[in-house]
C-alpha cells in the first residue's frame, strides 16, 4: 500500500503511522456522554473511511486519508491542517 504525502510524494505505508479515525474532538466541557461516545463508539465500515495518518518516518506531517477499507485503495490524501474533521453521528 502506498500513501502520497502532499509534501514528500508517494511513499510505502511503512513510513506512516495510523492514528485513528478522522474525527473532531469534543470540547473539554462537552460532558461525559460526548466524551464516552468519542472514545468508545466507532463505526467499522467496509468501504470509504476517513483516517488520520502521520508521516512519522518522513516529514512528520499529519494527513487526513480517505481510504477504501475493503480494497485499501487511497481515494484522497491531504494535510490534516487543511481538512475538516468529521463530527461523530453526522453524515460526511
Buried (B, 14 or more C-beta within 10 A) or exposed (E): EEBEBEEEEEBEBEBBEEBEBBBEEBEEEEEEEBBEBBEEEEEEEEEBBBBBBBBBEBEEBBBBBBBBEEEEEBEEBEEBEEBEBBEBEEEE
